[in-house]
């Protein structure tokens, strides 16, 4: 019986990835063709593929999404600090928090179609081989994106970690917020329990995403602000 259940989940996951790849390819191509459109309209069009991916995930793998704390999200620019467990958040958060700019590795922009589409989403693409230069670039570009009215989405752990753990937070996200004078919004989720970072098969269930109270970036230095956000996320993950 257990083998049959696992086989069924594997088949559903294969079906999901087939549709997922098709959605990404079509929406990336559409984004590139429509790159002349105003940014916010282009992002709405491009991230509609992210939304379709979430619907397809629910249909094929029976994974639902439940959100709490929506009232905590400022209407204007802010810096979102989220834990990083899965591929799920890289798609869902960019759609949910738009207009949004995401901090990512510059190498991702080299991927045909997908990377080109990311470029038009006005990300903050960093070169990890030059940490000192990357920090200066992130602060400068982050402030610019916030002044344009975008939110900044960043994963301060720097890499995906297992669902049951929370890594140390880098301070660049908090430094951006402090430099620009905007609030920090912590976000906690358990997507790694369902869209696992190192497994093909998806697990059915409900992903819970919690949006925390905004943190005033004037109340502390970047390290203290990052730790405040990390502590809130840690507390939520343990509830």
Helices and strands as residue ranges (DSSP letters): H 2-33, H 39-61, E 63-68, G 70-72, E 79-82, H 88-96, E 100-105, G 106-110, H 114-120, E 124-126, H 131-147, E 151-154, H 172-180, E 184-189, G 191-193, E 205-215, H 222-237
